[in-house]
Amino acid sequence: MEKIIIFDTTLRDGEQAPGAALTSFQKLEVAAQLEKLGVDIIEAGFPVASPDDFAAVVSIAKLVKKCGVCALARCIDKDIERAGTAVKKAKHPRVHLFLATSKIHLKYKFKKAEDEIANIARESIRKAKKFCTDIEFSPEDATRTNKDFLFRMIEMAIKEGAQTINIPDTVGYSYPQEVYALISEIINNVPNINKTVIATHCHNDLGLATANSLSAVLAGARQVHCTINGIGERAGNASLEEIVMALRTRKDVFGNFYTGINTREIYRTSRLVSKATNFVVPPNKAIVGRNAFAHESGIHQDAILKKRITYEIMDPHDVGIASSQLILGKHSGRHAFRDRLKGLGIVLNEEQLNKAFARFKEVADKKKDIFDDDLRIIVEEEVGAAKPVWKLESFEINSGTRVKPYAQVALIKAGKNLSGASSGDGPVDACFKAIDKITGYHAKLDDFRLEAVTSGKDALGQASLKLKVSGSVVSGRGSSTDIIEAAIKAYIDAVNKLKNK
């Protein structure tokens, strides 16, 4: 088996994402976690960029012992000196040189001929070797570079002592078949290519960074540049977690390859980088997103409960996530509903389950997320209660700062629809008086409370009250995402406990 070297550039290219600047302390914290994760090389920064960046690379070089520490430099003397000095104390130092080679860059950025660029690269590699022996060279914008010139640059760089040649898709322009073909052509046209490691550095401008990186591996690349959560310039870089888990999961394709990554540290690392950069991980982000191992569809949930691999190609434990999530919502089925209740210690017979499930579906149509407290209330309200005499059919209210509150309420009794209307001191009072007109009761409200019992803006509100009628006191409770409806249900619940007239 062959090892794929994981070159993590979160602290360099990742930090170049607008708004992702890290403090020196945060960089050290991330570097320590990257070492724990098991990356092979940490590209710690671009030392010439600022005194703080230089200091951070120096500190990381002293801190990290197991993996290599790399500093980036343009092919400029001051860059090379700062980079070489910054990694001097590292146990495994590396200097990464880059110089653009595409005609677009030569014409508009450098205004130089190919031979001039080749000479600059040659002299820079020689200078960098005075600081350390491990030199990586990147012909920037390689995927848009004239191939004959690219082959010539790579051959020269290897001859001068570059131990790694990185092929960057700098602007995320390429696609998988094109990357595969380019790496294959480099292998077939550069005479001394066997003396170096081919690396790939793909950007995500077209959403193809991970696919392009994997294609490069299949073609012969043995080092992959990537970042945690795929952060980086513009649309970002190839995502470390996606690369690593694709190699691990698709053994039928990548069976001859392995990485040194401790995959159980992936989720923890993702969250640390998200917190440090203040970049929220999208819910649908592969591997580490909140929804990566979450299922709401009833069809999926039923199959997952029978056999996890039906809808999960990875075990969440393998990336450091405690378990899959069966999210209860309007698409959820009876199997998942029963399973969640069982987990809460609630076991229902078939009739009770049907009643509770019907109520659950009503709530799920109004609420995005169903929490455990929601389920407890649903079961409490629906299971074991006697068949009610009165049931809410509908209600309408008209209320405002300059409008006297007015309510119309419709109730069902013995299959008949009865309605009543009334004004009141407020919308709840108007509803209660309308109910009194329908039922014939004239109860005194002894106590009334309303509280949110679950989380979120769409939380279930629970109303609880006491009614006093002819010396008798009865209590009622009701819940809904609409607090007026919750109050009405509580009132009707109390009325149903009174002796029917």
C-alpha positions as CSV (number, residue, x, y, z in Angstrom):
1,M,0.0,0.0,0.0
2,E,1.1,3.6,-0.7
3,K,0.7,6.5,1.7
4,I,-1.0,9.7,0.6
5,I,0.8,12.5,2.3
6,I,-1.7,15.0,3.8
7,F,-0.4,18.6,3.5
8,D,-2.6,20.8,5.6
9,T,-2.7,24.5,4.6
10,T,-5.4,25.7,6.9
11,L,-3.1,28.1,8.7
12,R,-1.8,29.5,5.4
13,D,-4.2,29.3,2.5
14,G,-7.2,28.7,4.8
15,E,-6.4,31.9,6.7
16,Q,-6.3,33.8,3.4
17,A,-10.1,33.4,3.3
18,P,-11.5,36.9,3.8
19,G,-12.4,37.3,7.5
20,A,-10.5,34.2,8.7
21,A,-7.5,36.0,10.3
22,L,-6.3,34.1,13.4
23,T,-4.4,35.3,16.4
24,S,-1.0,33.7,17.2
25,F,-2.6,31.8,20.1
26,Q,-5.4,30.4,17.8
27,K,-2.8,29.3,15.3
28,L,-0.9,27.4,18.0
29,E,-4.1,25.8,19.2
30,V,-5.0,24.7,15.7
31,A,-1.5,23.5,14.9
32,A,-1.5,21.3,18.1
33,Q,-4.8,19.8,17.0
34,L,-3.6,19.2,13.5
35,E,-0.7,17.3,14.9
36,K,-3.1,15.3,17.0
37,L,-5.2,14.7,13.9
38,G,-2.2,13.2,12.2
39,V,-1.5,15.4,9.2
40,D,2.0,14.9,7.7
41,I,2.8,18.6,7.0
42,I,1.5,21.8,8.4
43,E,1.9,24.8,6.2
44,A,2.1,27.2,9.1
45,G,2.0,30.5,7.2
46,F,3.5,33.1,4.9
47,P,6.2,34.6,7.1
48,V,7.0,37.6,5.0
49,A,3.4,38.7,5.1
50,S,3.6,40.3,8.6
51,P,5.7,40.2,11.8
52,D,2.8,38.3,13.5
53,D,2.7,35.7,10.8
54,F,6.5,35.2,11.1
55,A,6.3,34.9,14.9
56,A,3.4,32.4,14.6
57,V,5.4,30.2,12.2
58,V,8.4,30.3,14.5
59,S,6.2,29.3,17.5
60,I,4.6,26.4,15.6
61,A,8.0,25.2,14.4
62,K,9.1,24.9,18.0
63,L,5.8,23.4,19.2
64,V,5.2,20.7,16.6
65,K,7.4,17.5,16.8
66,K,5.6,14.7,14.9
67,C,4.8,16.4,11.5
68,G,6.7,18.7,9.2
69,V,6.3,22.4,9.4
70,C,6.3,24.4,6.2
71,A,6.6,28.1,5.4
72,L,5.5,29.6,2.1
73,A,7.7,32.0,0.0
74,R,7.6,33.7,-3.3
75,C,10.7,33.3,-5.4
76,I,12.0,36.5,-3.9
77,D,15.1,36.7,-1.7
78,K,13.5,38.4,1.3
79,D,10.6,35.8,1.2
80,I,13.0,32.9,1.2
81,E,15.1,34.3,4.0
82,R,12.0,34.9,6.2
83,A,10.6,31.5,5.5
84,G,13.8,29.6,6.0
85,T,14.5,31.5,9.3
86,A,10.9,30.9,10.5
87,V,11.1,27.1,10.2
88,K,14.7,26.8,11.3
89,K,13.8,25.3,14.8
90,A,11.3,22.8,13.3
91,K,12.1,19.1,13.7
92,H,11.1,18.6,10.1
93,P,11.4,22.0,8.3
94,R,10.2,22.7,4.7
95,V,10.2,25.7,2.5
96,H,7.5,25.9,-0.1
97,L,8.4,28.1,-3.1
98,F,5.9,29.2,-5.7
99,L,6.2,31.1,-9.0
100,A,3.4,31.5,-11.6
101,T,4.1,29.8,-15.0
102,S,0.9,30.3,-17.1
103,K,0.9,32.7,-20.0
104,I,-1.8,34.8,-18.4
105,H,0.4,35.4,-15.3
106,L,3.6,35.9,-17.3
107,K,2.0,38.5,-19.5
108,Y,-0.1,40.4,-17.1
109,K,1.5,39.9,-13.7
110,F,5.3,39.5,-14.4
111,K,5.7,40.8,-17.9
112,K,8.5,38.3,-18.3
113,A,9.5,35.6,-20.8
114,E,9.5,31.9,-20.0
115,D,13.3,31.7,-19.7
116,E,13.4,34.6,-17.2
117,I,10.9,32.8,-15.1
118,A,12.8,29.5,-15.2
119,N,16.0,31.3,-14.1
120,I,14.3,33.0,-11.2
121,A,12.9,29.6,-10.0
122,R,16.3,28.0,-10.4
123,E,18.1,30.6,-8.3
124,S,15.4,30.6,-5.7
125,I,15.5,26.9,-5.1
126,R,19.3,27.1,-4.7
127,K,18.9,29.9,-2.1
128,A,16.2,28.0,-0.2
129,K,18.3,24.9,0.0
130,K,20.7,26.9,2.2
131,F,18.1,27.0,4.9
132,C,16.7,23.4,4.6
133,T,16.9,20.4,2.4
134,D,13.2,19.8,2.1
135,I,12.0,22.1,-0.7
136,E,8.6,22.0,-2.4
137,F,8.1,23.9,-5.6
138,S,4.8,25.0,-7.1
139,P,4.5,26.3,-10.7
140,E,1.5,28.5,-9.9
141,D,-1.5,28.2,-12.2
142,A,-0.1,24.9,-13.5
143,T,-3.4,23.7,-15.0
144,R,-3.4,26.8,-17.3
145,T,0.3,26.6,-18.2
146,N,1.7,25.6,-21.6
147,K,2.6,22.0,-21.1
148,D,6.0,22.0,-22.7
149,F,7.0,24.9,-20.5
150,L,5.5,23.2,-17.4
151,F,7.4,20.0,-18.1
152,R,10.6,21.9,-18.5
153,M,10.1,23.9,-15.2
154,I,9.3,20.7,-13.3
155,E,12.4,18.9,-14.7
156,M,14.6,21.9,-13.7
157,A,13.1,22.2,-10.2
158,I,13.8,18.5,-9.5
159,K,17.3,18.8,-10.9
160,E,17.9,21.7,-8.5
161,G,16.8,19.6,-5.5
162,A,13.0,20.1,-5.1
163,Q,11.8,17.0,-3.3
164,T,8.2,17.8,-3.9
165,I,6.6,19.2,-7.0
166,N,3.1,20.6,-6.4
167,I,0.7,21.0,-9.3
168,P,-1.8,23.8,-8.4
169,D,-5.2,24.3,-9.9
170,T,-4.8,27.8,-8.6
171,V,-8.1,29.3,-9.8
172,G,-10.2,26.1,-9.6
173,Y,-10.5,26.0,-13.4
174,S,-9.9,22.4,-14.1
175,Y,-12.1,19.3,-14.0
176,P,-11.3,15.7,-12.9
177,Q,-10.5,14.1,-16.3
178,E,-8.3,17.1,-17.2
179,V,-6.4,16.8,-13.9
180,Y,-5.9,13.1,-14.4
181,A,-4.6,13.6,-17.9
182,L,-2.2,16.4,-16.8
183,I,-0.7,14.4,-14.0
184,S,-0.3,11.4,-16.3
185,E,1.4,13.6,-18.9
186,I,3.8,15.0,-16.3
187,I,4.7,11.4,-15.3
188,N,5.3,10.4,-19.0
189,N,7.1,13.6,-20.1
190,V,9.4,14.6,-17.2
191,P,12.5,12.4,-17.3
192,N,13.4,12.7,-13.6
193,I,9.9,12.7,-12.2
194,N,10.6,9.5,-10.2
195,K,13.0,11.5,-8.0
196,T,10.2,13.6,-6.5
197,V,6.8,13.4,-4.9
198,I,4.0,14.9,-7.0
199,A,1.5,16.9,-5.0
200,T,-1.8,18.6,-5.9
201,H,-3.4,21.8,-4.7
202,C,-6.9,22.3,-5.9
203,H,-9.3,25.2,-5.4
204,N,-13.0,25.0,-5.3
205,D,-14.2,27.8,-7.6
206,L,-16.3,25.3,-9.6
207,G,-17.0,23.0,-6.7
208,L,-14.5,20.4,-8.0
209,A,-11.6,20.7,-5.6
210,T,-12.1,17.3,-3.9
211,A,-12.9,15.5,-7.1
212,N,-9.9,17.0,-8.8
213,S,-7.6,16.1,-5.9
214,L,-8.8,12.5,-6.0
215,S,-8.3,12.3,-9.7
216,A,-4.7,13.5,-9.2
217,V,-4.2,10.7,-6.7
218,L,-5.5,8.1,-9.2
219,A,-3.1,9.5,-11.8
220,G,0.0,9.4,-9.6
221,A,0.0,12.3,-7.1
222,R,1.0,11.1,-3.6
223,Q,0.6,14.4,-1.7
224,V,-2.6,16.4,-1.4
225,H,-2.9,20.0,-0.2
226,C,-6.1,20.5,1.7
227,T,-7.7,22.5,4.5
228,I,-10.1,21.8,7.4
229,N,-13.7,22.5,6.4
230,G,-12.3,23.4,2.9
231,I,-11.7,27.0,3.8
232,G,-9.4,29.2,1.7
233,E,-9.1,31.8,-1.0
234,R,-12.4,32.7,-2.7
235,A,-14.5,29.4,-2.8
236,G,-11.9,27.6,-0.7
237,N,-9.6,24.6,-1.0
238,A,-10.0,20.9,-1.2
239,S,-11.5,19.7,2.1
240,L,-9.2,17.5,4.2
241,E,-12.1,15.6,5.7
242,E,-13.6,14.9,2.3
243,I,-10.3,13.7,0.8
244,V,-9.4,11.5,3.8
245,M,-12.9,9.9,4.1
246,A,-13.2,9.3,0.4
247,L,-9.9,7.4,0.4
248,R,-11.1,5.4,3.4
249,T,-14.6,4.8,2.3
250,R,-14.1,3.9,-1.4
251,K,-11.7,1.0,-0.9
252,D,-12.9,-0.5,-4.2
253,V,-11.2,2.5,-5.9
254,F,-8.5,3.6,-3.5
255,G,-7.7,0.3,-1.9
256,N,-4.0,0.7,-2.4
257,F,-3.8,4.0,-0.5
258,Y,-3.9,5.0,3.1
259,T,-3.3,8.2,5.2
260,G,-1.9,8.7,8.6
261,I,-5.0,10.6,9.7
262,N,-6.7,9.7,13.0
263,T,-10.2,10.1,11.6
264,R,-11.9,10.2,15.0
265,E,-10.3,13.6,15.5
266,I,-11.9,15.1,12.3
267,Y,-15.1,16.5,13.9
268,R,-13.2,18.0,16.9
269,T,-10.7,19.6,14.5
270,S,-13.5,21.0,12.3
271,R,-15.3,22.6,15.2
272,L,-12.0,24.1,16.5
273,V,-11.3,25.7,13.2
274,S,-14.9,26.9,12.8
275,K,-14.7,28.5,16.2
276,A,-11.3,30.1,15.6
277,T,-12.2,31.6,12.2
278,N,-15.8,32.3,13.2
279,F,-16.8,30.5,9.9
280,V,-20.0,28.5,10.5
281,V,-19.8,25.0,9.0
282,P,-22.8,24.7,6.5
283,P,-25.4,22.2,7.8
284,N,-25.1,20.2,4.5
285,K,-21.3,20.2,4.5
286,A,-20.0,16.7,3.8
287,I,-18.6,14.7,6.7
288,V,-18.7,17.5,9.4
289,G,-22.0,19.4,8.7
290,R,-24.8,19.2,11.2
291,N,-26.9,17.2,8.7
292,A,-24.2,14.9,7.4
293,F,-25.5,12.0,9.6
294,A,-29.0,13.3,10.1
295,H,-32.2,11.7,8.6
296,E,-35.7,13.1,8.6
297,S,-37.4,11.2,5.8
298,G,-39.6,8.4,7.2
299,I,-38.4,6.0,4.5
300,H,-34.8,6.7,5.4
301,Q,-35.3,6.5,9.1
302,D,-37.1,3.2,8.9
303,A,-34.3,1.7,6.8
304,I,-31.6,3.2,9.1
305,L,-33.2,1.6,12.1
306,K,-33.2,-1.7,10.3
307,K,-29.6,-1.5,8.9
308,R,-27.5,1.7,9.1
309,I,-25.6,1.1,5.8
310,T,-28.9,1.5,3.8
311,Y,-28.4,5.3,3.9
312,E,-25.1,5.8,5.6
313,I,-21.8,5.1,3.7
314,M,-19.8,6.0,6.8
315,D,-20.0,5.3,10.5
316,P,-20.3,8.7,12.3
317,H,-18.1,7.3,15.1
318,D,-15.2,7.1,12.5
319,V,-15.1,10.9,12.2
320,G,-15.7,11.6,15.9
321,I,-19.4,12.1,15.9
322,A,-21.3,10.3,18.7
323,S,-24.1,8.9,16.6
324,S,-26.5,9.4,13.7
325,Q,-29.5,11.6,14.3
326,L,-33.1,10.7,13.4
327,I,-34.6,14.1,13.2
328,L,-38.3,14.1,13.9
329,G,-40.2,16.4,11.6
330,K,-43.1,16.3,9.2
331,H,-41.4,13.8,6.9
332,S,-40.7,11.3,9.8
333,G,-42.4,8.0,10.0
334,R,-44.0,5.9,12.7
335,H,-40.9,3.7,13.2
336,A,-38.7,6.6,14.1
337,F,-41.4,8.1,16.3
338,R,-41.8,4.9,18.2
339,D,-38.0,4.5,18.5
340,R,-37.6,8.0,19.9
341,L,-40.4,7.5,22.5
342,K,-38.8,4.2,23.5
343,G,-35.5,6.1,24.1
344,L,-37.4,8.5,26.4
345,G,-38.8,5.5,28.3
346,I,-42.3,5.8,26.8
347,V,-43.8,2.6,25.6
348,L,-47.2,2.8,24.0
349,N,-49.6,0.2,22.6
350,E,-50.8,0.4,19.0
351,E,-53.9,2.5,19.7
352,Q,-52.0,4.9,21.9
353,L,-49.2,5.2,19.4
354,N,-51.7,6.0,16.6
355,K,-53.2,8.8,18.7
356,A,-49.9,10.3,19.7
357,F,-48.5,10.0,16.1
358,A,-51.5,11.8,14.7
359,R,-50.9,14.7,17.1
360,F,-47.2,14.6,16.4
361,K,-47.9,15.1,12.7
362,E,-50.0,18.1,13.5
363,V,-47.3,19.7,15.5
364,A,-44.6,18.8,13.0
365,D,-46.5,20.7,10.3
366,K,-46.1,23.8,12.4
367,K,-42.7,23.3,13.9
368,K,-39.3,22.7,12.1
369,D,-37.7,20.8,15.0
370,I,-39.4,18.4,17.4
371,F,-37.7,18.2,20.7
372,D,-38.0,15.6,23.4
373,D,-40.1,17.9,25.6
374,D,-42.5,18.3,22.6
375,L,-42.9,14.5,22.5
376,R,-43.6,14.3,26.2
377,I,-46.3,16.9,26.0
378,I,-47.9,15.2,23.0
379,V,-48.0,11.9,24.7
380,E,-49.3,13.5,27.9
381,E,-52.1,15.2,26.1
382,E,-53.2,12.4,23.8
383,V,-52.6,9.2,25.6
384,G,-54.8,7.9,28.4
385,A,-57.2,10.9,28.3
386,A,-60.9,10.2,28.1
387,K,-62.6,11.0,24.8
388,P,-63.4,14.7,25.1
389,V,-67.0,16.1,25.0
390,W,-65.8,19.3,23.4
391,K,-63.1,19.6,20.7
392,L,-61.7,22.7,19.0
393,E,-62.6,23.0,15.4
394,S,-61.4,26.5,14.6
395,F,-61.0,30.0,15.9
396,E,-60.5,33.5,14.5
397,I,-59.5,36.6,16.4
398,N,-59.3,40.3,15.6
399,S,-57.2,42.4,17.9
400,G,-54.9,45.3,17.9
401,T,-53.8,48.5,19.8
402,R,-56.9,50.4,18.5
403,V,-59.3,47.5,18.0
404,K,-61.4,45.9,20.8
405,P,-60.5,42.2,20.8
406,Y,-63.1,40.0,19.2
407,A,-63.1,36.2,18.8
408,Q,-65.1,33.6,16.9
409,V,-64.7,30.0,18.1
410,A,-66.1,26.8,16.6
411,L,-66.3,23.6,18.7
412,I,-67.4,20.1,17.9
413,K,-69.7,18.1,20.2
414,A,-71.1,14.7,19.3
415,G,-70.2,15.4,15.6
416,K,-72.0,18.7,15.5
417,N,-70.2,22.0,14.8
418,L,-71.2,24.8,17.3
419,S,-69.9,28.3,17.2
420,G,-69.9,31.4,19.3
421,A,-68.5,34.9,19.3
422,S,-67.6,37.5,21.9
423,S,-65.5,40.5,22.6
424,G,-63.1,40.7,25.6
425,D,-60.4,42.5,27.4
426,G,-57.9,40.7,25.2
427,P,-57.8,38.0,22.5
428,V,-57.6,35.2,25.1
429,D,-60.4,36.6,27.2
430,A,-62.6,37.0,24.1
431,C,-62.0,33.4,23.1
432,F,-62.8,32.1,26.6
433,K,-66.1,34.1,26.6
434,A,-67.0,32.7,23.2
435,I,-66.4,29.2,24.5
436,D,-68.7,30.0,27.5
437,K,-71.5,31.0,25.1
438,I,-71.2,27.7,23.2
439,T,-70.9,25.4,26.3
440,G,-73.3,27.2,28.5
441,Y,-70.8,27.2,31.4
442,H,-69.9,30.5,33.0
443,A,-66.6,29.6,34.7
444,K,-64.4,31.9,36.7
445,L,-60.8,31.9,35.7
446,D,-58.9,31.2,38.9
447,D,-55.3,30.9,37.5
448,F,-53.7,31.2,34.1
449,R,-50.1,30.6,33.0
450,L,-48.3,30.5,29.7
451,E,-44.7,29.3,29.1
452,A,-42.5,28.1,26.3
453,V,-41.6,24.5,27.0
454,T,-39.2,23.8,24.1
455,S,-36.5,25.6,22.2
456,G,-36.5,27.9,19.3
457,K,-38.7,30.7,17.9
458,D,-41.3,28.1,16.9
459,A,-41.3,26.6,20.4
460,L,-44.4,24.9,21.8
461,G,-46.2,27.2,24.2
462,Q,-48.0,25.4,27.0
463,A,-51.0,27.0,28.7
464,S,-52.2,25.9,32.1
465,L,-55.2,27.2,34.0
466,K,-57.8,26.6,36.7
467,L,-61.5,27.2,36.3
468,K,-64.0,27.5,39.2
469,V,-67.6,26.6,38.6
470,S,-70.2,26.2,41.3
471,G,-67.6,25.6,44.0
472,S,-65.7,23.0,41.8
473,V,-62.2,23.7,40.6
474,V,-60.8,22.0,37.5
475,S,-57.5,22.4,35.8
476,G,-56.7,22.3,32.1
477,R,-53.6,22.3,29.9
478,G,-53.0,22.8,26.2
479,S,-50.0,23.3,23.9
480,S,-49.4,24.7,20.5
481,T,-46.9,26.8,18.6
482,D,-49.7,29.5,18.7
483,I,-50.1,30.7,22.2
484,I,-53.8,31.7,21.7
485,E,-54.5,28.2,20.5
486,A,-52.7,26.8,23.5
487,A,-54.8,28.9,25.8
488,I,-58.0,27.8,24.1
489,K,-57.0,24.1,24.3
490,A,-56.3,24.5,28.0
491,Y,-59.7,26.1,28.6
492,I,-61.5,23.3,26.6
493,D,-59.5,20.7,28.5
494,A,-60.8,22.1,31.8
495,V,-64.4,22.4,30.5
496,N,-64.3,18.7,29.5
497,K,-63.5,17.8,33.1
498,L,-66.7,19.5,34.3
499,K,-69.8,17.4,34.6
500,N,-71.7,17.6,31.3
501,K,-74.9,19.6,31.7
